[in-house]
Amino acid sequence: MLKFLPAPLRILFNFLWGCFWTTIIAALIIILGLFKVIPIRPWQRFISAIANALFRGWGYAVSAMFSLTQDTIWQVEGGIELKRDRWYMIMSNHLSWVDILVLMKLASKDMPMPRFFLKQQLFWIPFIGLGCWVLDMPFMKRYSRQQIARKPHLQGKDIETTRKSCEKFKDIPTTVINFCEGTRFTEKKKAQKNSPFKHLLAPKAGGTAFTLQAMKGNFDAILDITIVYPDRNPNKPLVLDFLAGRLRHIHLHIDALPVPDDLVGDYFNDPEFKAHFQQWLNQRWELKDKRIDATLKFYD
């Protein structure tokens, strides 16, 4: 619709569009939070449903930028028939905050809206904590090995606390997103971290294992999603290409995986399970790295 605009105006339009809808939706969700404090469970579920609908509306609004100012071609391979009334965990590589918009576009159409596991301290940040609470995002309270050594009764309390906060997901179909690398990929970070992969940083298994343990029995599938931007210039920020309307291709591959019992265990206190889980995740990353390489060669 606005593809005729010069790049500087497209950047300005996309930036203002994103800021406008984020501010409006966030304000409405925070206002809903004032009503959710009423401790009546059916009433709180009703407020959560409204907040979730607003969150989905935000997903539609921000993902509209993929078509308003650019002709983005989407190629999606693999996967299963996704449904909004199911529970999924996404494992994805991470190149840019544009990845979040890509996953939001995917979720707003065919999946339950994403939730993120947050540190307990974030609950007390003004506005952000309240907004995340209204959206039923779980807050994790982790105990260090030193704390558990001093107070052994704390062992397992972090998992149990998080699991209790996830009980509301029995009422609300949910997608939990894990960027397993822990940070965005760059060639500099790859060299600094001595990554064994060509296109990826080594995955951090702890967060993924913790999520599977905390949500034991809830997930219908693990969605191992590989995001590739074939036209990406590694020397320029991807977000600038997106805002300027120069993001021409987005290639997604979705591997839908079951959640077998051997992937659910105490990662932080069971060395045997930890080694097994790390091996499984590294094998997934080896496959992902080869898939990215093959995709980039296909578009060359």
N, C-alpha and C positions, 0 to 999 in steps of 0.2 A: 504493500500500500504506500509506503514512504521510501521505497527503494531508490527513488529518483533524487533524494536529498544528497548533498555532498557529505563526505565522511564526517567533518566536524559537527554538522548539524545532526547527523545520525547518532553520534556519540552523545551529544547533549540531550536529544530526545530520549534515547534509551536510558540514560542516567536518571533523568527526571521522572520517566515512566516508572522505573523500578523504585525510586524513592517515594513517589506518590502512593503507589499501591501498598508498599511495605508500611508506610506511616499510617495509612487509613485502616488497614486490616489489623495492624498491631494495636492501634488505639481501641478498636472495637473489641478485640479479644481481651484486652486489659479491663475494659469496662465490664465485660461479662464476668471477669474474675471477682468483682465486687459482689455479684449475686451468687457465685459458686461457694462462697464461704458459709452459706446456710447448710448446716450438717444434715441434710436429708438426701440419702443416696439416690433415689429416683430423680430428685430435682437436680442433683449434681450431674447425673448421667445426661439429663436433658440439656443442661448448659454445655456439657462437653460435646454433645452432638452438634450444637449450634457453632461452637468454636471450631470444631473439625470441619464443618461446612465452609466457614470463613477461611480456614487454612487452605482448603482445596481451591477456593476462589482465588486466593493469593497465588497458588500454583498455576492456575490457568492464566492469571494476569501477567506474571513475570515470564512464563514460557511463551506468551504471545510475541515476545521480542524476537523469537526465532523466525517469525514470519512477517512481522510488521516492517522491518527495515532490511531484510536480506532473504535471499532464496536458498535456504538451507535444505540440503537433501539428506534425509534420514535413511540409513540402512540398518535394519535390526535383524539379527540372525539368532537362531536357536530359541531357547526358552520354552515355556508352556503357556497354556491359556490362563492368563492372569485374571484374578477376580478381586473385587473390592472387599469381599466378605471373608478373605483368608488372611493368614499371618505369614509374613516373609521376613527373612534377614538377608540384606544385600551386602556382599563383599565386593568392593570395587577398587580399581586403581585410581590414582588421584593426580591430576595435572594442573587444575585451576579451580577457582571457585565457580567457574562455568559448569563444572561437573555437577554441582548441586542443582543448578537450574535444569540440566539435562535429566537428572534423576527425578526432579520435581515434575517435569513434563511427562515423563514416563509414568510416574505415580498418579498424577492428577487425572489421567485418562483411564488407567487399567488396574490400579492397585490402591490399597489403603494408604492413607497419607503417612509419610515417614515420621518416625520418632527418633530422638537421639538420647543416648544415655549421658546424663550430665553429672558433674561433680556436685556434691551436697552444698558446697560453698556458693555455687551460682544461685541457689534459691534466694539468697539474701541480697542479691544485686537488684536495686530498684528497677521496676518495670519488667526487666528481662526474666527475673525469677517468677514473678506473678504470671506473666504471659505463658511461660513454659509449664507452669503448674496447671493453668487453665486448659492447656492442650494435653495434659496428662503425660508429660514427658517425665520419665523416672529419674530421680536424683539418687546417685550412688554414694554410699559412705564407705570408703575403703580404709582398712587398717593395715599398717605396715608390719613387716616381720618383727621389727623391734617392739611395736606395741603389743603384738600377740605374744612375744616372748615374755614381756613384763606381765601381761594379763591373759593367760591362756584361754580364759572363758570367752574371749573375743573371737577365737578361731571359728570361721564360718558365719559370723554375725553379719559381715558385709554382704555375702551372698543372700542370706535370709532376709535382710532389710530390703535389698534390691528386689528380691522375688516378691515380697509383700507389696512393694510399690507397683509391681507389674501385674498384680492380680486384676486391676481394672481393665487390662487388655483382654480379659476374657469377655468383656462386654464391648470392647472397641477393637475391631480388626486393625492390625498394625503392621507397618513395615519399619524395621530397624536398619539403619544404614551404618556400615563400618567401612571407613577408608583405612584398610589394614596397614598401609605404609606409614600412617601416622602423620604425614606431612606431604606437601605437593612435590612431585618429582621434578628435579632439574638435573642437568648434567653435573653441576657443581656439587649438589648433595650426593649424587651417585658416587662421585669420586671421593668425597669426604667420608662417606659411610662404607666405602669399599664394597658396593653392591655387586653380587655375583650375576646380576641380570643386566640385559642390554637396555631395556626400556622401563625398568621398574626399580624401586628401592626394595630392599628386603622387607618382607611383611613382619609386623609385630603381632604375635599370636595371642598375647594376653587378653586384649580387649575383646577379640572375637570369641575366645574360649569362655570368658566371663559372661558374655551375652548369652551364649548357648546354655550355660549352666543356670543363669538367672531366669531364663525363659524356658526352662526344661518342659517339654511336652506341648509348648504353644505353637511353635513354627510348623507350617505345612511344608515349607521348602527353604533351602538356602539358594539365593540367586547370586551366582558368581558372574558379575557383570564386568565386561572389558570395554572401556571407552577409548576410542581412537579418533583423533582429529587429523585426517590424512593431509590436509592443506596447512597444518600448523607450522609456523616458522619458529623453531626452537630458540631463536635469538630475540624474539619479541613476545611480550606478555599476551597470552591467548585472550585475556579479557578485553584488550584493546581491539583485536580483530572482531570479537563478538559485538562490542558496543559500536564499532564502526561499520557493522553490517558486512564484514568480509568472511564470515564463517560459512563456508560453502558446503562442507560435508561433515556429517557426524556418523560414525560407524559404531554400532553397539553389538556385542555378542553376549547372549544370556545363556549360561549353563544352569539349568534347574537341577539341584541336587537334593537327595533325601537327607534327613537328619538322623543317622544311625546312633545307637546307644554309645558306640565307642568314641563319639565326638563330644560327649557330655561327661564332664568330670571336674575334679578339683585341680585346675591348672597350677595354682600357686602353692599347693602343698603335696601334690602327688607327682614325684619326678618321672615315673614311668609314663603316666598319662601326658605330662608336659612334653616329653620327647616324642611321643606318638602324635600329638596334635601338631607340634612344630613340623614334623615330617610331612603330615598330610597337607598343611597349609603351604609349605615350600613346594610341594609337588603341584598344587594348584597354581602357584605363582610361576613355576617353570612352564606350565602349559599356557598361561596367560601371556608370558613373555614371547613365546613362539607365535602365539596368535596375533599379537601386535605386530611382530616382525613380518608375518605373512600378509597382514592387511596393508601395511605401509608399502610393501613391494607390489601388491596388486594395484594400488592407486598410482604408482610411479609411471 
